[in-house]
Structures are given as C-alpha cells and as structure tokens.
Amino acid sequence: MKRYALVLLALAAMVALAGCNQPKSGGIAVVNTARVYQESEAGKAGVKHLETLHEEMQNQLNQMQESLQKDQSDDNKRKFQEAFADYQKRMGAEQQQVISVLNENLQKVLDSYREKNGLDVIVGNDNVLSAGPSADVTGNIVAELNKLNITFKRMEAEAPAKPAEAPKQ
C-alpha cells in the first residue's frame, strides 16, 4: 500500500510540475485613448500647434477679406477663394500630421508598457463591455507618453503652381 501511495504522490507531483511549465496569461489592460490625448503633454502640444497655425492663417484670411471688401474685383475674389481653399487643405494636412505623430508614439508606448508589465493585450475602453478599475492603465500610459519629447513641426506650404509659359517663336 505504501508503494501505491508513493506512486500516486509521484504522479501528483509530476502533474503539478507540468502545470508550472504552462505559459501564464498576463492579463488585459484598458486605456481611454481620448483621455490620453487630452491629458498628455504631447496631446496638449498638438492642440497648441494647430491653434497657433489656425490663428495665423485666420489673420491672413481676415486681412484678405478686408481687402476684398474694398476692391471686389474678380481677381481679388479668386485670390480669396484660393487662399481659403489652401487654408482648409493645409489645416487638414497639419491635423493629419499631428494625429499621425501622436498615434505613432502612443503605439510605441503601448507596446513597451505591455511588454514591461507582462500583459497579453491592451484594449481601448470603447471596445470593453465590462472591466474593473484596476484594469484601467490610462494614467500610466499618460505618464509614459509624457516621458517622450514629442514636438510638432509645420509642414512646408506648397508653392503655388506657376502658369505654363507660352512657347517662344
């Protein structure tokens, strides 16, 4: 009987040890990305970059509009319309650049945080049906993102297209 008990004990130990070798799930964390962009220094810098550019371009448009009110020639109207279209195009491109820089850096922070903390997955809070408060790592992600030196540079304005020259005869 002792022999039988020793065999069972040995089998139980082997099963327990085999269970220790199984990969363990690191868990899931949740991040509120809207809050990351609102609270992080990079998000605030991106907004400031866009606001500054908007103010400068708006001032230029206001000056052109004053000029247009004084001289409503077709040429002035066309220039104002072109400037307004350029403003919209440039602001759209600047917004895309800010979003791209923020997303790229956030992805690096998320990947690094996930690896350092042994997590399997980090998901956005808008995709989560239920999670406890301990799953929310938004504050930690904001802190990690704030450690990066993220700056935004103005994109080069496209030079206006030059009209084609008439061929010389």
C-alpha positions in Angstrom: 0.0 0.0 0.0 2.9 2.3 0.8 4.3 1.7 -2.6 1.0 2.5 -4.3 0.7 5.8 -2.2 4.3 6.8 -3.3 3.5 6.2 -6.9 0.3 8.3 -6.6 2.3 11.0 -4.8 5.0 11.0 -7.5 2.3 11.2 -10.3 0.6 14.1 -8.5 3.9 15.9 -8.2 4.7 15.4 -11.9 1.2 16.8 -12.9 1.7 19.8 -10.6 5.2 20.5 -12.0 3.9 20.1 -15.6 1.3 22.7 -14.8 4.0 25.1 -13.7 5.6 25.0 -17.1 2.5 26.2 -18.9 2.6 29.8 -20.2 0.7 32.1 -17.9 -1.7 34.7 -19.2 -0.5 38.2 -18.4 -3.9 39.8 -18.4 -5.7 42.5 -20.2 -5.5 46.3 -19.6 -7.8 49.0 -20.7 -6.8 52.5 -22.0 -9.0 55.5 -22.6 -7.3 57.0 -25.7 -9.4 60.2 -25.7 -8.2 60.9 -22.2 -4.6 60.1 -23.2 -4.7 62.7 -25.9 -6.4 65.3 -23.7 -4.2 64.8 -20.6 -0.8 64.1 -22.1 1.8 66.8 -22.8 2.0 65.6 -26.4 -1.7 65.9 -26.9 -1.8 69.4 -25.5 1.2 70.3 -27.7 -0.6 69.0 -30.8 -3.6 71.1 -30.0 -1.5 74.2 -29.3 0.4 73.7 -32.6 -2.9 73.6 -34.5 -4.4 76.5 -32.7 -1.4 78.7 -33.4 -1.4 77.8 -37.1 -5.2 78.4 -37.2 -4.8 81.9 -35.6 -2.1 82.9 -38.1 -4.0 81.7 -41.1 -7.2 83.2 -39.9 -5.5 86.6 -39.5 -4.2 86.4 -43.1 -7.7 85.5 -44.3 -9.2 88.4 -42.3 -6.8 90.8 -44.0 -7.6 89.4 -47.4 -11.3 89.7 -46.6 -10.9 93.4 -45.7 -9.0 94.0 -48.9 -11.8 92.2 -50.8 -14.4 94.4 -49.2 -12.6 97.5 -50.6 -12.0 96.0 -54.0 -14.4 93.3 -55.1 -12.8 92.6 -58.4 -13.0 89.1 -59.8 -9.2 88.8 -59.3 -9.5 89.6 -55.6 -12.4 87.2 -55.2 -10.5 84.5 -56.9 -7.4 85.1 -54.7 -9.5 85.0 -51.5 -11.2 81.8 -52.6 -7.8 80.2 -53.4 -6.4 81.3 -50.1 -9.4 79.9 -48.3 -9.1 76.6 -50.1 -5.4 76.5 -49.3 -6.2 77.2 -45.7 -8.6 74.3 -45.5 -6.2 71.9 -47.3 -3.2 73.0 -45.1 -5.1 72.7 -41.8 -6.4 69.2 -42.8 -2.8 68.1 -43.6 -1.5 69.6 -40.3 -4.2 67.8 -38.4 -3.4 64.5 -40.1 0.3 65.1 -39.3 -0.4 65.7 -35.6 -2.7 62.7 -35.4 -0.1 60.5 -37.1 2.7 61.6 -34.8 0.6 61.1 -31.7 -0.7 57.7 -32.8 2.8 56.5 -33.7 4.3 57.5 -30.3 1.2 56.1 -28.4 1.6 52.8 -30.2 5.3 52.6 -29.1 4.3 53.4 -25.5 1.6 50.9 -25.5 3.8 48.1 -26.9 6.6 48.9 -24.4 4.1 49.1 -21.5 2.5 45.8 -22.5 5.9 44.0 -22.6 7.3 45.5 -19.4 4.1 44.6 -17.5 3.7 41.1 -18.9 0.3 41.9 -20.4 -1.2 40.0 -23.3 -3.5 42.7 -24.6 -4.2 46.4 -24.1 -7.6 47.5 -25.5 -9.4 50.8 -25.9 -12.1 51.4 -23.4 -14.6 52.0 -26.2 -14.4 48.3 -27.1 -14.8 47.0 -23.5 -18.2 45.9 -22.2 -17.1 45.5 -18.6 -13.8 45.9 -16.7 -12.8 46.6 -13.1 -11.0 49.8 -12.2 -7.7 48.0 -11.8 -7.7 47.2 -15.5 -7.6 50.9 -16.5 -4.0 51.9 -17.1 -4.7 55.2 -18.8 -2.9 57.2 -16.1 0.2 55.0 -16.5 0.1 55.4 -20.3 -0.2 59.2 -20.0 2.9 59.2 -17.7 4.9 57.1 -20.1 3.9 59.3 -23.1 4.9 62.4 -21.1 8.4 61.0 -20.8 8.9 61.3 -24.6 9.9 64.6 -26.2 7.3 64.9 -28.9 7.3 68.1 -31.0 5.3 69.1 -34.0 6.8 70.9 -36.9 4.9 72.9 -39.5 4.6 71.2 -42.8 6.0 73.1 -45.8 3.4 75.1 -47.6 3.2 74.1 -51.2 4.3 76.7 -53.6 1.6 77.9 -55.9 1.7 76.3 -59.3 3.3 78.5 -61.9 1.4 79.1 -65.1 2.9 77.4 -68.1 5.0 79.7 -70.3 3.9 80.2 -73.8 6.4 78.6 -76.3 8.9 81.0 -77.8 8.6 81.5 -81.5 
